């Protein structure tokens, strides 16, 4: 390495991790004229995903999420579907149709595939001038860095199948503890591809049973048919960080615990935290102040919503489904996420309750294959 190259690297900003948060941050920094090095310990992006559908939510802010991406320099040229309607089921099998004037969420594919969100963000980061280093196990960090290593522990897990199918496009949700304890099961089908999964917030050891029952449920209710099914799994970490920093380095995305505690929709929060960290570097100012202004109110509302969801049971879920189905679903959900007086009033109680139901220590880490096991990954994984 020449002296000029060494000097350039010394001035570089290191981003540990190449998920949506890390890549969004890299794009913003590179387009702002910074030398960016993204270090990832895996050999590719999106290694946890296999083309499964996920929702980029669009109800927690008045701005459309795609407009928010464009405003921050990301072109939404990944493949997506606008979802404005769908069907939900309660624990008694009753159907609730919901619809919204604007997209409730955008269905995107995850993984290292053409058109998938992860691949497109990687391509845009490279085009912006970011240097990407794969198979890079980060043990120590010298110089300025931003940490985006992904979830640390599992507070919720999702297990399911991606598959090919001939059934019509649709989006289905089921709130039933027999399918997804304290969570939800879902089926998403678009253009001959499907994702079926159970998203659980407790009792992880019985994931196979819940997935089997989820598959049977959707086979019976919507005649789901699967071809070439492949299993997938993932986990989410919820946390209310203090300053969202580690060793004076900003922490973004799920590494910081930026995730909606109610439904586990975290991509929008992850992307936004990446933009905020980049802005704190380019424009100056305190990253903590930025994320606490734009993300903390939403995180607190999510904790209150999760608290209420856990205690109201089937009757409360049925009430919520009726309310959502009788109005504009996007407007109703938006009100659930609006920081109101009652949210602030309930937050101290919800925060006390928050920890114990989320911590499910059901892995012995011995020859395990659970989707939530970290099994000795290094401190900075990327």
Short mmCIF file of the C-alpha atoms (twelve columns), coordinates in Angstrom:
data_MODEL
# 
_entry.id   MODEL 
# 
loop_
_atom_site.group_PDB 
_atom_site.id 
_atom_site.type_symbol 
_atom_site.label_atom_id 
_atom_site.label_alt_id 
_atom_site.label_comp_id 
_atom_site.label_asym_id 
_atom_site.label_seq_id 
_atom_site.Cartn_x 
_atom_site.Cartn_y 
_atom_site.Cartn_z 
_atom_site.pdbx_PDB_model_num 
ATOM 1   C CA . UNK A 1   0.000   0.000   0.000  1 
ATOM 2   C CA . UNK A 2   1.404   3.387   -1.035 1 
ATOM 3   C CA . UNK A 3   1.641   6.301   1.395  1 
ATOM 4   C CA . UNK A 4   -1.208  8.045   -0.449 1 
ATOM 5   C CA . UNK A 5   -3.404  4.946   -0.189 1 
ATOM 6   C CA . UNK A 6   -2.548  4.565   3.485  1 
ATOM 7   C CA . UNK A 7   -3.461  8.197   4.132  1 
ATOM 8   C CA . UNK A 8   -6.738  7.819   2.244  1 
ATOM 9   C CA . UNK A 9   -7.647  4.720   4.245  1 
ATOM 10  C CA . UNK A 10  -6.792  6.472   7.495  1 
ATOM 11  C CA . UNK A 11  -9.361  9.150   6.604  1 
ATOM 12  C CA . UNK A 12  -12.003 6.596   5.622  1 
ATOM 13  C CA . UNK A 13  -15.188 6.002   7.560  1 
ATOM 14  C CA . UNK A 14  -15.657 2.313   8.314  1 
ATOM 15  C CA . UNK A 15  -19.139 0.828   8.323  1 
ATOM 16  C CA . UNK A 16  -19.318 -2.567  9.985  1 
ATOM 17  C CA . UNK A 17  -22.207 -4.395  8.366  1 
ATOM 18  C CA . UNK A 18  -23.901 -4.423  4.971  1 
ATOM 19  C CA . UNK A 19  -27.573 -4.702  5.780  1 
ATOM 20  C CA . UNK A 20  -30.076 -2.004  4.787  1 
ATOM 21  C CA . UNK A 21  -28.900 0.359   7.545  1 
ATOM 22  C CA . UNK A 22  -25.198 0.004   6.749  1 
ATOM 23  C CA . UNK A 23  -25.647 0.274   2.986  1 
ATOM 24  C CA . UNK A 24  -28.027 3.252   3.249  1 
ATOM 25  C CA . UNK A 25  -25.436 4.988   5.433  1 
ATOM 26  C CA . UNK A 26  -22.667 4.113   2.973  1 
ATOM 27  C CA . UNK A 27  -24.636 5.514   0.022  1 
ATOM 28  C CA . UNK A 28  -25.368 8.773   1.823  1 
ATOM 29  C CA . UNK A 29  -21.763 9.205   2.988  1 
ATOM 30  C CA . UNK A 30  -20.221 8.335   -0.391 1 
ATOM 31  C CA . UNK A 31  -22.537 10.725  -2.197 1 
ATOM 32  C CA . UNK A 32  -21.572 13.330  0.377  1 
ATOM 33  C CA . UNK A 33  -17.944 13.017  -0.692 1 
ATOM 34  C CA . UNK A 34  -16.673 10.770  2.095  1 
ATOM 35  C CA . UNK A 35  -14.357 7.798   1.625  1 
ATOM 36  C CA . UNK A 36  -16.359 4.836   2.889  1 
ATOM 37  C CA . UNK A 37  -15.230 1.270   3.573  1 
ATOM 38  C CA . UNK A 38  -17.988 -1.262  4.270  1 
ATOM 39  C CA . UNK A 39  -16.720 -4.368  6.055  1 
ATOM 40  C CA . UNK A 40  -18.826 -7.513  6.192  1 
ATOM 41  C CA . UNK A 41  -17.836 -10.853 7.620  1 
ATOM 42  C CA . UNK A 42  -20.051 -12.850 5.212  1 
ATOM 43  C CA . UNK A 43  -19.232 -13.373 1.540  1 
ATOM 44  C CA . UNK A 44  -22.306 -11.578 0.252  1 
ATOM 45  C CA . UNK A 45  -25.226 -9.361  1.267  1 
ATOM 46  C CA . UNK A 46  -28.554 -10.662 2.510  1 
ATOM 47  C CA . UNK A 47  -27.130 -14.009 3.603  1 
ATOM 48  C CA . UNK A 48  -30.024 -14.565 6.031  1 
ATOM 49  C CA . UNK A 49  -32.615 -14.289 3.264  1 
ATOM 50  C CA . UNK A 50  -33.562 -16.416 0.290  1 
ATOM 51  C CA . UNK A 51  -35.839 -14.260 -1.791 1 
ATOM 52  C CA . UNK A 52  -38.533 -14.162 0.893  1 
ATOM 53  C CA . UNK A 53  -41.023 -11.315 0.801  1 
ATOM 54  C CA . UNK A 54  -40.944 -8.655  3.492  1 
ATOM 55  C CA . UNK A 55  -42.917 -5.467  3.978  1 
ATOM 56  C CA . UNK A 56  -41.377 -1.998  3.880  1 
ATOM 57  C CA . UNK A 57  -44.028 -0.322  6.030  1 
ATOM 58  C CA . UNK A 58  -45.686 2.900   4.988  1 
ATOM 59  C CA . UNK A 59  -48.077 3.732   7.836  1 
ATOM 60  C CA . UNK A 60  -45.853 5.153   10.595 1 
ATOM 61  C CA . UNK A 61  -45.163 8.459   8.815  1 
ATOM 62  C CA . UNK A 62  -47.140 10.862  6.651  1 
ATOM 63  C CA . UNK A 63  -44.333 10.702  4.077  1 
ATOM 64  C CA . UNK A 64  -44.381 7.847   1.630  1 
ATOM 65  C CA . UNK A 65  -41.389 5.641   2.415  1 
ATOM 66  C CA . UNK A 66  -40.268 5.586   -1.230 1 
ATOM 67  C CA . UNK A 67  -40.229 9.386   -1.246 1 
ATOM 68  C CA . UNK A 68  -38.176 9.297   1.946  1 
ATOM 69  C CA . UNK A 69  -35.637 7.057   0.205  1 
ATOM 70  C CA . UNK A 70  -35.463 9.365   -2.800 1 
ATOM 71  C CA . UNK A 71  -34.981 12.401  -0.554 1 
ATOM 72  C CA . UNK A 72  -31.950 10.644  0.929  1 
ATOM 73  C CA . UNK A 73  -30.359 9.687   -2.365 1 
ATOM 74  C CA . UNK A 74  -31.589 6.114   -2.792 1 
ATOM 75  C CA . UNK A 75  -33.351 5.294   -6.026 1 
ATOM 76  C CA . UNK A 76  -36.151 2.766   -5.369 1 
ATOM 77  C CA . UNK A 77  -35.259 0.626   -8.374 1 
ATOM 78  C CA . UNK A 78  -35.565 -2.622  -6.453 1 
ATOM 79  C CA . UNK A 79  -38.560 -4.791  -7.293 1 
ATOM 80  C CA . UNK A 80  -41.571 -3.933  -5.169 1 
ATOM 81  C CA . UNK A 81  -45.340 -4.313  -5.077 1 
ATOM 82  C CA . UNK A 82  -47.666 -1.726  -3.548 1 
ATOM 83  C CA . UNK A 83  -50.014 -3.385  -1.063 1 
ATOM 84  C CA . UNK A 84  -53.255 -1.494  -0.437 1 
ATOM 85  C CA . UNK A 85  -55.539 -4.343  0.564  1 
ATOM 86  C CA . UNK A 86  -55.491 -7.747  2.185  1 
ATOM 87  C CA . UNK A 87  -57.263 -10.222 4.446  1 
ATOM 88  C CA . UNK A 88  -56.827 -10.953 8.140  1 
ATOM 89  C CA . UNK A 89  -58.118 -13.832 10.252 1 
ATOM 90  C CA . UNK A 90  -58.751 -13.945 13.984 1 
ATOM 91  C CA . UNK A 91  -58.331 -17.004 16.209 1 
ATOM 92  C CA . UNK A 92  -61.857 -18.197 15.341 1 
ATOM 93  C CA . UNK A 93  -61.153 -18.111 11.634 1 
ATOM 94  C CA . UNK A 94  -63.297 -15.050 10.942 1 
ATOM 95  C CA . UNK A 95  -62.181 -12.981 7.960  1 
ATOM 96  C CA . UNK A 96  -61.571 -9.243  7.944  1 
ATOM 97  C CA . UNK A 97  -60.953 -7.445  4.670  1 
ATOM 98  C CA . UNK A 98  -58.811 -4.321  4.878  1 
ATOM 99  C CA . UNK A 99  -57.911 -1.634  2.362  1 
ATOM 100 C CA . UNK A 100 -56.105 1.678   2.264  1 
ATOM 101 C CA . UNK A 101 -56.118 4.663   -0.069 1 
ATOM 102 C CA . UNK A 102 -52.327 4.694   -0.120 1 
ATOM 103 C CA . UNK A 103 -49.971 1.694   0.134  1 
ATOM 104 C CA . UNK A 104 -49.915 0.130   3.581  1 
ATOM 105 C CA . UNK A 105 -46.499 -1.253  2.763  1 
ATOM 106 C CA . UNK A 106 -44.321 -2.145  -0.177 1 
ATOM 107 C CA . UNK A 107 -43.585 -5.804  -0.661 1 
ATOM 108 C CA . UNK A 108 -39.879 -6.327  -1.392 1 
ATOM 109 C CA . UNK A 109 -37.675 -9.361  -1.765 1 
ATOM 110 C CA . UNK A 110 -34.668 -9.905  0.475  1 
ATOM 111 C CA . UNK A 111 -31.353 -11.564 -0.279 1 
ATOM 112 C CA . UNK A 112 -28.613 -11.541 -2.887 1 
ATOM 113 C CA . UNK A 113 -30.915 -11.794 -5.898 1 
ATOM 114 C CA . UNK A 114 -31.521 -9.574  -8.910 1 
ATOM 115 C CA . UNK A 115 -33.989 -6.876  -7.921 1 
ATOM 116 C CA . UNK A 116 -33.888 -7.747  -4.216 1 
ATOM 117 C CA . UNK A 117 -33.539 -4.858  -1.785 1 
ATOM 118 C CA . UNK A 118 -30.169 -6.005  -0.405 1 
ATOM 119 C CA . UNK A 119 -28.589 -6.483  -3.845 1 
ATOM 120 C CA . UNK A 120 -29.854 -3.139  -5.168 1 
ATOM 121 C CA . UNK A 121 -28.582 -1.226  -2.130 1 
ATOM 122 C CA . UNK A 122 -25.192 -2.902  -2.581 1 
ATOM 123 C CA . UNK A 123 -25.095 -1.904  -6.245 1 
ATOM 124 C CA . UNK A 124 -25.997 1.697   -5.421 1 
ATOM 125 C CA . UNK A 125 -23.341 1.844   -2.686 1 
ATOM 126 C CA . UNK A 126 -20.662 0.632   -5.114 1 
ATOM 127 C CA . UNK A 127 -21.849 3.059   -7.795 1 
ATOM 128 C CA . UNK A 128 -21.624 5.905   -5.264 1 
ATOM 129 C CA . UNK A 129 -17.983 5.037   -4.604 1 
ATOM 130 C CA . UNK A 130 -18.132 2.981   -1.413 1 
ATOM 131 C CA . UNK A 131 -15.524 0.240   -1.043 1 
ATOM 132 C CA . UNK A 132 -17.022 -3.102  -0.004 1 
ATOM 133 C CA . UNK A 133 -14.936 -5.765  1.729  1 
ATOM 134 C CA . UNK A 134 -16.540 -9.161  2.124  1 
ATOM 135 C CA . UNK A 135 -15.228 -12.056 4.242  1 
ATOM 136 C CA . UNK A 136 -13.817 -9.463  6.609  1 
ATOM 137 C CA . UNK A 137 -14.076 -10.510 10.255 1 
ATOM 138 C CA . UNK A 138 -13.855 -7.272  12.168 1 
ATOM 139 C CA . UNK A 139 -12.201 -7.682  15.557 1 
ATOM 140 C CA . UNK A 140 -10.940 -4.144  16.101 1 
ATOM 141 C CA . UNK A 141 -11.748 -0.744  14.641 1 
ATOM 142 C CA . UNK A 142 -9.299  2.096   14.126 1 
ATOM 143 C CA . UNK A 143 -10.588 5.528   13.234 1 
ATOM 144 C CA . UNK A 144 -14.163 6.732   12.676 1 
ATOM 145 C CA . UNK A 145 -16.732 3.981   12.286 1 
ATOM 146 C CA . UNK A 146 -20.451 3.276   12.254 1 
ATOM 147 C CA . UNK A 147 -21.696 -0.069  13.550 1 
ATOM 148 C CA . UNK A 148 -24.455 -1.860  11.657 1 
ATOM 149 C CA . UNK A 149 -23.872 -5.489  12.574 1 
ATOM 150 C CA . UNK A 150 -27.498 -6.606  12.734 1 
ATOM 151 C CA . UNK A 151 -29.540 -8.075  15.608 1 
ATOM 152 C CA . UNK A 152 -27.644 -9.210  18.707 1 
ATOM 153 C CA . UNK A 153 -30.249 -11.438 20.376 1 
ATOM 154 C CA . UNK A 154 -33.662 -12.784 19.448 1 
ATOM 155 C CA . UNK A 155 -36.779 -11.175 20.861 1 
ATOM 156 C CA . UNK A 156 -38.908 -12.523 18.010 1 
ATOM 157 C CA . UNK A 157 -38.268 -15.096 15.314 1 
ATOM 158 C CA . UNK A 158 -39.806 -15.820 11.936 1 
ATOM 159 C CA . UNK A 159 -39.643 -19.240 10.301 1 
ATOM 160 C CA . UNK A 160 -41.277 -20.164 7.043  1 
ATOM 161 C CA . UNK A 161 -41.003 -21.258 3.432  1 
ATOM 162 C CA . UNK A 162 -40.464 -19.482 0.140  1 
ATOM 163 C CA . UNK A 163 -42.071 -21.292 -2.759 1 
ATOM 164 C CA . UNK A 164 -43.552 -21.183 -6.235 1 
ATOM 165 C CA . UNK A 165 -47.312 -21.251 -6.654 1 
ATOM 166 C CA . UNK A 166 -50.211 -20.850 -9.058 1 
ATOM 167 C CA . UNK A 167 -52.648 -19.229 -6.639 1 
ATOM 168 C CA . UNK A 168 -53.703 -15.637 -7.181 1 
ATOM 169 C CA . UNK A 169 -51.774 -12.744 -5.696 1 
ATOM 170 C CA . UNK A 170 -52.771 -11.818 -2.178 1 
ATOM 171 C CA . UNK A 171 -51.714 -10.829 1.311  1 
ATOM 172 C CA . UNK A 172 -53.077 -12.693 4.323  1 
ATOM 173 C CA . UNK A 173 -52.503 -12.303 8.069  1 
ATOM 174 C CA . UNK A 174 -53.618 -14.500 10.991 1 
ATOM 175 C CA . UNK A 175 -53.683 -13.552 14.686 1 
ATOM 176 C CA . UNK A 176 -53.849 -16.876 16.497 1 
ATOM 177 C CA . UNK A 177 -51.590 -18.135 19.289 1 
ATOM 178 C CA . UNK A 178 -51.888 -21.656 17.891 1 
ATOM 179 C CA . UNK A 179 -50.061 -20.439 14.800 1 
ATOM 180 C CA . UNK A 180 -47.828 -17.702 16.198 1 
ATOM 181 C CA . UNK A 181 -47.684 -17.196 19.994 1 
ATOM 182 C CA . UNK A 182 -48.026 -13.473 20.780 1 
ATOM 183 C CA . UNK A 183 -47.275 -12.786 17.128 1 
ATOM 184 C CA . UNK A 184 -48.822 -13.381 13.726 1 
ATOM 185 C CA . UNK A 185 -48.714 -15.764 10.801 1 
ATOM 186 C CA . UNK A 186 -48.711 -14.506 7.246  1 
ATOM 187 C CA . UNK A 187 -48.918 -15.551 3.617  1 
ATOM 188 C CA . UNK A 188 -47.709 -13.257 0.832  1 
ATOM 189 C CA . UNK A 189 -48.123 -14.242 -2.819 1 
ATOM 190 C CA . UNK A 190 -47.138 -12.159 -5.834 1 
ATOM 191 C CA . UNK A 191 -46.322 -13.089 -9.428 1 
ATOM 192 C CA . UNK A 192 -46.124 -16.824 -8.794 1 
ATOM 193 C CA . UNK A 193 -43.865 -16.535 -5.734 1 
ATOM 194 C CA . UNK A 194 -44.960 -16.967 -2.153 1 
ATOM 195 C CA . UNK A 195 -43.749 -16.597 1.403  1 
ATOM 196 C CA . UNK A 196 -45.533 -18.266 4.302  1 
ATOM 197 C CA . UNK A 197 -44.261 -17.843 7.846  1 
ATOM 198 C CA . UNK A 198 -45.001 -17.686 11.525 1 
ATOM 199 C CA . UNK A 199 -43.606 -14.718 13.448 1 
ATOM 200 C CA . UNK A 200 -43.352 -15.727 17.122 1 
ATOM 201 C CA . UNK A 201 -42.584 -13.684 20.210 1 
ATOM 202 C CA . UNK A 202 -42.302 -16.627 22.599 1 
ATOM 203 C CA . UNK A 203 -42.021 -20.462 22.737 1 
ATOM 204 C CA . UNK A 204 -39.308 -20.582 20.069 1 
ATOM 205 C CA . UNK A 205 -38.454 -24.227 20.718 1 
ATOM 206 C CA . UNK A 206 -41.751 -25.270 19.139 1 
ATOM 207 C CA . UNK A 207 -41.127 -23.365 15.920 1 
ATOM 208 C CA . UNK A 208 -41.574 -26.472 13.750 1 
ATOM 209 C CA . UNK A 209 -45.010 -27.172 15.211 1 
ATOM 210 C CA . UNK A 210 -46.192 -23.592 14.710 1 
ATOM 211 C CA . UNK A 211 -44.903 -23.505 11.145 1 
ATOM 212 C CA . UNK A 212 -46.625 -26.794 10.337 1 
ATOM 213 C CA . UNK A 213 -49.903 -25.498 11.761 1 
ATOM 214 C CA . UNK A 214 -49.503 -22.235 9.840  1 
ATOM 215 C CA . UNK A 215 -49.055 -24.105 6.560  1 
ATOM 216 C CA . UNK A 216 -52.123 -26.250 7.234  1 
ATOM 217 C CA . UNK A 217 -54.171 -23.172 8.153  1 
ATOM 218 C CA . UNK A 218 -53.448 -21.358 4.895  1 
ATOM 219 C CA . UNK A 219 -53.914 -24.534 2.876  1 
ATOM 220 C CA . UNK A 220 -57.424 -24.788 4.291  1 
ATOM 221 C CA . UNK A 221 -58.437 -21.131 4.228  1 
ATOM 222 C CA . UNK A 222 -57.004 -19.881 0.928  1 
ATOM 223 C CA . UNK A 223 -56.059 -23.177 -0.775 1 
ATOM 224 C CA . UNK A 224 -52.358 -22.391 -0.646 1 
ATOM 225 C CA . UNK A 225 -50.302 -24.689 -2.867 1 
ATOM 226 C CA . UNK A 226 -46.512 -24.807 -2.658 1 
ATOM 227 C CA . UNK A 227 -43.930 -26.025 -5.171 1 
ATOM 228 C CA . UNK A 228 -40.160 -26.137 -4.689 1 
ATOM 229 C CA . UNK A 229 -40.514 -24.902 -1.111 1 
ATOM 230 C CA . UNK A 230 -37.360 -23.787 0.724  1 
ATOM 231 C CA . UNK A 231 -37.179 -23.176 4.448  1 
ATOM 232 C CA . UNK A 232 -35.938 -19.861 5.862  1 
ATOM 233 C CA . UNK A 233 -35.631 -18.267 9.271  1 
ATOM 234 C CA . UNK A 234 -34.653 -15.004 10.884 1 
ATOM 235 C CA . UNK A 235 -34.827 -13.130 14.150 1 
ATOM 236 C CA . UNK A 236 -35.358 -9.604  15.431 1 
ATOM 237 C CA . UNK A 237 -33.962 -7.670  18.375 1 
ATOM 238 C CA . UNK A 238 -35.903 -4.914  20.154 1 
ATOM 239 C CA . UNK A 239 -34.166 -2.479  22.434 1 
ATOM 240 C CA . UNK A 240 -34.444 1.082   23.687 1 
ATOM 241 C CA . UNK A 241 -30.824 2.189   23.518 1 
ATOM 242 C CA . UNK A 242 -29.395 5.049   25.543 1 
ATOM 243 C CA . UNK A 243 -27.163 6.910   23.117 1 
ATOM 244 C CA . UNK A 244 -27.019 4.171   20.450 1 
ATOM 245 C CA . UNK A 245 -23.236 4.260   20.511 1 
ATOM 246 C CA . UNK A 246 -20.500 1.758   21.239 1 
ATOM 247 C CA . UNK A 247 -16.919 2.871   21.827 1 
ATOM 248 C CA . UNK A 248 -18.012 6.361   20.688 1 
ATOM 249 C CA . UNK A 249 -19.140 4.885   17.362 1 
ATOM 250 C CA . UNK A 250 -22.762 5.419   16.250 1 
ATOM 251 C CA . UNK A 251 -24.822 2.225   16.188 1 
ATOM 252 C CA . UNK A 252 -27.585 1.915   13.582 1 
ATOM 253 C CA . UNK A 253 -30.286 -0.487  12.445 1 
ATOM 254 C CA . UNK A 254 -31.057 -3.615  14.425 1 
ATOM 255 C CA . UNK A 255 -27.590 -3.478  15.970 1 
ATOM 256 C CA . UNK A 256 -29.054 -0.594  17.997 1 
ATOM 257 C CA . UNK A 257 -32.391 -2.361  18.471 1 
ATOM 258 C CA . UNK A 258 -34.241 -0.002  16.124 1 
ATOM 259 C CA . UNK A 259 -37.271 -2.177  15.441 1 
ATOM 260 C CA . UNK A 260 -41.020 -1.894  15.851 1 
ATOM 261 C CA . UNK A 261 -41.755 -3.930  18.994 1 
ATOM 262 C CA . UNK A 262 -45.336 -4.627  17.932 1 
ATOM 263 C CA . UNK A 263 -45.013 -6.079  14.450 1 
ATOM 264 C CA . UNK A 264 -41.269 -6.353  13.859 1 
ATOM 265 C CA . UNK A 265 -41.291 -4.077  10.818 1 
ATOM 266 C CA . UNK A 266 -37.780 -2.679  11.102 1 
ATOM 267 C CA . UNK A 267 -36.503 -1.882  7.616  1 
ATOM 268 C CA . UNK A 268 -37.792 1.684   7.558  1 
ATOM 269 C CA . UNK A 269 -36.286 2.406   10.977 1 
ATOM 270 C CA . UNK A 270 -33.009 0.792   9.881  1 
ATOM 271 C CA . UNK A 271 -32.762 2.836   6.693  1 
ATOM 272 C CA . UNK A 272 -33.639 6.047   8.515  1 
ATOM 273 C CA . UNK A 273 -31.029 5.439   11.209 1 
ATOM 274 C CA . UNK A 274 -28.421 4.976   8.469  1 
ATOM 275 C CA . UNK A 275 -29.358 8.325   6.937  1 
ATOM 276 C CA . UNK A 276 -29.256 10.030  10.341 1 
ATOM 277 C CA . UNK A 277 -25.785 8.676   11.120 1 
ATOM 278 C CA . UNK A 278 -24.535 9.864   7.719  1 
ATOM 279 C CA . UNK A 279 -26.037 13.303  8.269  1 
ATOM 280 C CA . UNK A 280 -24.301 13.596  11.636 1 
ATOM 281 C CA . UNK A 281 -20.975 13.029  9.862  1 
ATOM 282 C CA . UNK A 282 -21.593 15.237  6.833  1 
ATOM 283 C CA . UNK A 283 -23.409 18.116  8.514  1 
ATOM 284 C CA . UNK A 284 -21.979 17.779  12.005 1 
ATOM 285 C CA . UNK A 285 -24.056 17.513  15.134 1 
ATOM 286 C CA . UNK A 286 -24.961 14.812  17.583 1 
ATOM 287 C CA . UNK A 287 -26.242 11.511  16.168 1 
ATOM 288 C CA . UNK A 288 -27.964 10.787  19.470 1 
ATOM 289 C CA . UNK A 289 -30.010 13.982  19.218 1 
ATOM 290 C CA . UNK A 290 -31.003 13.119  15.654 1 
ATOM 291 C CA . UNK A 291 -32.211 9.567   16.278 1 
ATOM 292 C CA . UNK A 292 -33.919 10.446  19.553 1 
ATOM 293 C CA . UNK A 293 -35.884 13.142  17.751 1 
ATOM 294 C CA . UNK A 294 -36.937 11.001  14.789 1 
ATOM 295 C CA . UNK A 295 -36.971 7.408   16.055 1 
ATOM 296 C CA . UNK A 296 -37.395 7.401   19.822 1 
ATOM 297 C CA . UNK A 297 -41.099 8.449   19.803 1 
ATOM 298 C CA . UNK A 298 -41.881 5.608   17.372 1 
ATOM 299 C CA . UNK A 299 -39.904 3.085   19.416 1 
ATOM 300 C CA . UNK A 300 -41.792 4.054   22.565 1 
ATOM 301 C CA . UNK A 301 -45.158 3.779   20.818 1 
ATOM 302 C CA . UNK A 302 -44.136 0.341   19.564 1 
ATOM 303 C CA . UNK A 303 -43.403 -0.774  23.125 1 
ATOM 304 C CA . UNK A 304 -46.795 0.491   24.338 1 
ATOM 305 C CA . UNK A 305 -48.510 -1.261  21.416 1 
ATOM 306 C CA . UNK A 306 -46.667 -4.496  22.205 1 
ATOM 307 C CA . UNK A 307 -47.659 -4.210  25.881 1 
ATOM 308 C CA . UNK A 308 -51.321 -3.785  24.934 1 
ATOM 309 C CA . UNK A 309 -51.157 -6.560  22.346 1 
ATOM 310 C CA . UNK A 310 -49.787 -8.999  24.925 1 
ATOM 311 C CA . UNK A 311 -52.450 -8.295  27.542 1 
ATOM 312 C CA . UNK A 312 -55.674 -7.842  25.543 1 
ATOM 313 C CA . UNK A 313 -55.749 -11.364 24.066 1 
ATOM 314 C CA . UNK A 314 -58.154 -12.629 21.419 1 
ATOM 315 C CA . UNK A 315 -60.956 -10.218 22.307 1 
ATOM 316 C CA . UNK A 316 -58.709 -7.187  21.955 1 
ATOM 317 C CA . UNK A 317 -57.211 -8.455  18.703 1 
ATOM 318 C CA . UNK A 318 -60.699 -8.983  17.264 1 
ATOM 319 C CA . UNK A 319 -61.652 -5.424  18.243 1 
ATOM 320 C CA . UNK A 320 -58.528 -4.071  16.521 1 
ATOM 321 C CA . UNK A 321 -59.178 -6.101  13.368 1 
ATOM 322 C CA . UNK A 322 -62.771 -4.851  13.199 1 
ATOM 323 C CA . UNK A 323 -61.600 -1.259  13.589 1 
ATOM 324 C CA . UNK A 324 -58.956 -1.600  10.895 1 
ATOM 325 C CA . UNK A 325 -61.345 -3.327  8.488  1 
ATOM 326 C CA . UNK A 326 -64.116 -0.727  8.883  1 
ATOM 327 C CA . UNK A 327 -62.000 2.296   7.985  1 
ATOM 328 C CA . UNK A 328 -59.006 3.192   5.914  1 
ATOM 329 C CA . UNK A 329 -56.433 0.709   7.207  1 
ATOM 330 C CA . UNK A 330 -53.505 3.045   6.645  1 
ATOM 331 C CA . UNK A 331 -55.178 5.869   8.566  1 
ATOM 332 C CA . UNK A 332 -56.164 3.590   11.455 1 
ATOM 333 C CA . UNK A 333 -52.688 2.054   11.732 1 
ATOM 334 C CA . UNK A 334 -51.150 5.509   11.519 1 
ATOM 335 C CA . UNK A 335 -53.166 6.549   14.575 1 
ATOM 336 C CA . UNK A 336 -51.910 3.482   16.461 1 
ATOM 337 C CA . UNK A 337 -48.379 4.730   15.828 1 
ATOM 338 C CA . UNK A 338 -49.001 8.400   16.553 1 
ATOM 339 C CA . UNK A 339 -47.294 9.525   19.805 1 
ATOM 340 C CA . UNK A 340 -50.411 10.488  21.800 1 
ATOM 341 C CA . UNK A 341 -51.082 11.459  25.406 1 
ATOM 342 C CA . UNK A 342 -52.196 7.906   26.187 1 
ATOM 343 C CA . UNK A 343 -49.016 6.443   24.685 1 
ATOM 344 C CA . UNK A 344 -46.930 8.693   26.913 1 
ATOM 345 C CA . UNK A 345 -49.093 7.884   29.932 1 
ATOM 346 C CA . UNK A 346 -48.789 4.116   29.448 1 
ATOM 347 C CA . UNK A 347 -45.131 4.047   28.445 1 
ATOM 348 C CA . UNK A 348 -43.608 3.776   31.968 1 
ATOM 349 C CA . UNK A 349 -45.767 0.718   32.712 1 
ATOM 350 C CA . UNK A 350 -45.126 -0.784  29.276 1 
ATOM 351 C CA . UNK A 351 -41.380 -0.252  29.647 1 
ATOM 352 C CA . UNK A 352 -41.331 -2.150  32.955 1 
ATOM 353 C CA . UNK A 353 -43.280 -4.998  31.375 1 
ATOM 354 C CA . UNK A 354 -41.267 -4.921  28.153 1 
ATOM 355 C CA . UNK A 355 -38.220 -6.965  29.089 1 
ATOM 356 C CA . UNK A 356 -39.393 -10.232 30.595 1 
ATOM 357 C CA . UNK A 357 -41.820 -11.364 27.857 1 
ATOM 358 C CA . UNK A 358 -39.184 -10.666 25.206 1 
ATOM 359 C CA . UNK A 359 -36.335 -12.723 26.642 1 
ATOM 360 C CA . UNK A 360 -36.766 -16.358 25.621 1 
ATOM 361 C CA . UNK A 361 -33.665 -18.283 26.667 1 
ATOM 362 C CA . UNK A 362 -34.662 -21.588 25.105 1 
ATOM 363 C CA . UNK A 363 -31.461 -22.520 23.271 1 
ATOM 364 C CA . UNK A 364 -28.761 -24.582 24.966 1 
ATOM 365 C CA . UNK A 365 -26.315 -23.692 22.141 1 
ATOM 366 C CA . UNK A 366 -25.350 -27.349 21.834 1 
ATOM 367 C CA . UNK A 367 -25.509 -28.712 18.276 1 
ATOM 368 C CA . UNK A 368 -28.427 -26.387 17.663 1 
ATOM 369 C CA . UNK A 369 -30.049 -25.325 14.428 1 
ATOM 370 C CA . UNK A 370 -32.309 -22.624 15.804 1 
ATOM 371 C CA . UNK A 371 -32.643 -19.498 13.709 1 
ATOM 372 C CA . UNK A 372 -31.965 -17.253 16.695 1 
ATOM 373 C CA . UNK A 373 -28.699 -18.826 17.903 1 
ATOM 374 C CA . UNK A 374 -25.596 -16.667 17.557 1 
ATOM 375 C CA . UNK A 375 -23.229 -19.478 18.557 1 
ATOM 376 C CA . UNK A 376 -20.037 -17.576 19.103 1 
ATOM 377 C CA . UNK A 377 -20.021 -14.947 16.373 1 
ATOM 378 C CA . UNK A 378 -17.367 -12.256 16.942 1 
ATOM 379 C CA . UNK A 379 -18.245 -9.019  18.696 1 
ATOM 380 C CA . UNK A 380 -18.174 -7.023  15.456 1 
ATOM 381 C CA . UNK A 381 -19.678 -9.294  12.836 1 
ATOM 382 C CA . UNK A 382 -21.013 -7.071  10.099 1 
# 
